Amino acid sequence: MGRPALRVVALLAMLAAALAARPVDAQVVNDSARIADVELRGVNAFDEDLLRASIVTSESRCSVTALAPLCWLGLGREDQYVDPRVIEADALRLRVFYYERGYREAVVTADTTRTGDGLVVEFRIDEGRPVLVDTITFSGLDDPPDDVVSDLPLRAGMPLDLVAAEATRDTLTMRLRDRGYAAADVLTSYFIPREQPDHSSVEFELIPGDRYRFGTVTVEGNVAVDSSVVRRMLGFRTGDVYSRRALLESQRNLFSLDVFRHAEIVPDIQPFDTVADVTVRVIEGDLHRVRVGFGLSTADYLNAEARWASLNFLGRARRLELRGRVSNLLTAPLDLVPFFEEIDGVYRQVAGAVNADFRQPWFFSARNTFGAGL
């Protein structure tokens, strides 16, 4: 059962829950009181905060907790009011939440009770028995590698969690694509026997397809930065086995140069082919940066700082940064200003420093950077 089929199952569950859901009490329908609190009863299998994040109904609260007295005066409050349609939909959302995570017998009912501060919305949950996964099998490959089918989100002994099953499907797909199967896909199916409705078996069908290798690399969009710089920062070469991880690592390497505002690596995966040509599209940013700042300190008096950086120094995306700082300016006039420290001798002299930092982004490998400072 693939992704579309899983969605159909979820929709059918929502429809069944909507038909079976108990109507909200007439008091809720006719009342528009402020919601004082939202309570979840009977929650054992999941964190309550996770369930609260899946519903819309929430209690009235103070939006500025640091200034609670303002809320006592009626300022800064976020008041929430009862909407019977929202409460009924939230009961359905909780039912679908449990269904998707293997608790198919879960029953959710909603009710309200009045307190001095308004209404308390209560969701009572009977979780029921989960459908457990007895076995997980893999088909499509005669002997799937251990590093592909191990440590997956869905494991035997867990409830039949459709969210975890989808995450497992994605994990298997990405692992196959990291091993050269650029067009790999995975289909998911599960079986629940009628005589044992609380047990199931899950099968993942691996469809690897052809194994690809990287083909020609084309660089587009660069102006000042040479194409050879871009090619050297890639984590793959023409002829290497295709790997999605190598594409992501190459994109990180390009951004680490700090010369590109945008870097995109697009493989051309064609069916019935085993070579994936790659297009690297980049947009260069500002290659020179200047920063000037001034400050006033009771110890350093007036001080100033300036920085200049070239992000493509002498080409090849080398970085050179020059920094200069000077302090103890205008000591005589500022001595007349209260709160400034009285200093004598060498400490009154103008002082400063000049720094130069150089960085070579590629040093025997794209993973190494050579740096020097003076």
Disulfide bonds with the S-S distance in Angstrom:
Cys62-Cys71 1.76
